[in-house]
């Protein structure tokens, strides 16, 4: 973790544990709105951060899948929509600790 370099407000930082982060900082940690990008720009998270964790509303995107909704401590947690781009399956409802708990599942064929 980055310590004592005075990151406060909006800044951009690359390297370290991720390819880049562009967003808000507070007391040297990601806090507020920001975008984290990795895997040579093929994967990203954009949304709320609290004390260096993805927490609040956000969008997680990879080449294979997308999730739009609530996060808590870096995992899907709360209401959201998960879309598997490879098989077309869409999960809409409640997630807890990255697991789909309840809601509806839609398949690409409409079933």
FIZAVO-980965 format. One record per residue (C-alpha): residue number from 0; residue in three letters; x, y, z. Coordinates in Angstrom, 2 decimals, decimal comma. Example, Ala and Ser with C-alpha at 12.3 -4.5 7.8 and 13.67 -1.06 7.14 Angstrom:
<pts>
PT   k   r      px      py      pz
PT   0 Ala   12,30   -4,50    7,80
PT   1 Ser   13,67   -1,06    7,14
</pts>
This chain:
<pts>
PT   k   r      px      py      pz
PT   0 Unk    0,00    0,00    0,00
PT   1 Unk    1,14    3,51   -0,71
PT   2 Unk    1,84    5,45    2,46
PT   3 Unk    2,68    9,03    3,30
PT   4 Unk    3,13   10,47   -0,18
PT   5 Unk    0,30   12,93    0,28
PT   6 Unk   -2,29   11,59   -2,15
PT   7 Unk   -5,44   13,62   -1,63
PT   8 Unk   -8,20   14,60   -4,06
PT   9 Unk   -8,16   13,49   -7,71
PT  10 Unk   -4,97   11,80   -8,93
PT  11 Unk   -3,81    9,14  -11,39
PT  12 Unk   -1,40    6,38  -10,40
PT  13 Unk   -0,09    3,41  -12,38
PT  14 Unk    1,85    0,24  -11,60
PT  15 Unk    1,77   -1,48   -8,20
PT  16 Unk   -1,07   -4,03   -7,74
PT  17 Unk   -3,08   -2,75  -10,72
PT  18 Unk   -2,31   -1,28  -14,10
PT  19 Unk   -3,78    2,12  -13,30
PT  20 Unk   -6,16    3,99  -11,05
PT  21 Unk   -7,64    7,33  -11,95
PT  22 Unk   -9,80    8,89   -9,26
PT  23 Unk  -10,21   10,23   -5,77
PT  24 Unk   -7,83    9,66   -2,85
PT  25 Unk   -8,04   10,36    0,85
PT  26 Unk   -5,16    9,84    3,28
PT  27 Unk   -3,13    7,96    0,63
PT  28 Unk   -5,88    5,39   -0,19
PT  29 Unk   -8,47    5,18   -2,95
PT  30 Unk  -11,60    6,83   -1,56
PT  31 Unk  -14,51    8,33   -3,51
PT  32 Unk  -15,15    7,79   -7,21
PT  33 Unk  -12,52    6,20   -9,43
PT  34 Unk  -11,64    3,84  -12,24
PT  35 Unk   -9,21    0,94  -11,88
PT  36 Unk   -8,00   -0,69  -15,11
PT  37 Unk   -5,83   -3,80  -15,50
PT  38 Unk   -5,04   -6,61  -17,95
PT  39 Unk   -3,80   -4,11  -20,55
PT  40 Unk   -7,08   -2,21  -20,45
PT  41 Unk   -9,26   -5,29  -21,05
PT  42 Unk  -10,69   -5,29  -17,51
PT  43 Unk  -11,92   -2,45  -15,33
PT  44 Unk  -13,90   -1,35  -12,32
PT  45 Unk  -15,46    2,08  -12,20
PT  46 Unk  -17,41    3,30   -9,21
PT  47 Unk  -17,16    3,97   -5,51
PT  48 Unk  -14,16    3,24   -3,31
PT  49 Unk  -14,04    3,47    0,48
PT  50 Unk  -10,77    3,06    2,36
PT  51 Unk   -9,09    1,41   -0,66
PT  52 Unk  -11,91   -1,10   -1,30
PT  53 Unk  -14,57   -1,30   -3,99
PT  54 Unk  -17,62   -0,39   -1,89
PT  55 Unk  -20,90    1,15   -3,07
PT  56 Unk  -22,20    1,28   -6,63
PT  57 Unk  -19,94    0,31   -9,51
PT  58 Unk  -19,37   -1,47  -12,82
PT  59 Unk  -16,95   -4,38  -13,21
PT  60 Unk  -16,11   -5,33  -16,81
PT  61 Unk  -13,94   -8,03  -18,38
PT  62 Unk  -13,95   -9,50  -21,87
PT  63 Unk  -16,04  -12,42  -20,56
PT  64 Unk  -18,52  -10,75  -18,19
PT  65 Unk  -19,96   -7,55  -16,73
PT  66 Unk  -21,48   -6,72  -13,36
PT  67 Unk  -23,38   -3,52  -12,60
PT  68 Unk  -24,51   -2,95   -9,04
PT  69 Unk  -23,54   -2,92   -5,40
PT  70 Unk  -20,12   -3,84   -4,01
PT  71 Unk  -18,92   -4,32   -0,46
PT  72 Unk  -15,27   -4,94    0,47
PT  73 Unk  -14,28   -5,69   -3,17
PT  74 Unk  -17,04   -8,27   -3,90
PT  75 Unk  -20,53   -8,24   -5,46
PT  76 Unk  -22,83   -7,57   -2,51
PT  77 Unk  -26,35   -6,17   -2,81
PT  78 Unk  -28,59   -5,54   -5,81
PT  79 Unk  -27,00   -5,97   -9,22
PT  80 Unk  -26,96   -7,48  -12,68
PT  81 Unk  -24,33   -9,98  -13,84
PT  82 Unk  -24,03  -10,73  -17,57
PT  83 Unk  -21,92  -13,64  -18,83
PT  84 Unk  -21,01  -12,54  -22,36
PT  85 Unk  -19,85  -16,01  -23,42
PT  86 Unk  -23,12  -17,89  -22,80
PT  87 Unk  -25,52  -14,93  -22,67
PT  88 Unk  -26,79  -15,73  -19,16
PT  89 Unk  -27,94  -12,73  -17,14
PT  90 Unk  -28,51  -12,79  -13,36
PT  91 Unk  -30,62   -9,96  -11,96
PT  92 Unk  -31,18   -9,65   -8,23
PT  93 Unk  -29,35   -9,95   -4,94
PT  94 Unk  -25,71  -10,95   -4,53
PT  95 Unk  -23,88  -11,74   -1,30
PT  96 Unk  -20,10  -12,25   -1,12
PT  97 Unk  -19,88  -12,75   -4,92
PT  98 Unk  -22,71  -15,33   -4,90
PT  99 Unk  -26,10  -14,92   -6,60
PT 100 Unk  -28,65  -15,31   -3,79
PT 101 Unk  -32,06  -14,53   -5,30
PT 102 Unk  -33,65  -12,96   -8,31
PT 103 Unk  -34,15  -13,93  -11,94
PT 104 Unk  -31,96  -15,66  -14,48
PT 105 Unk  -32,37  -14,92  -18,17
PT 106 Unk  -30,75  -17,02  -20,88
PT 107 Unk  -29,72  -15,71  -24,31
PT 108 Unk  -32,52  -17,74  -25,92
PT 109 Unk  -35,11  -15,85  -23,84
PT 110 Unk  -35,82  -18,68  -21,41
</pts>
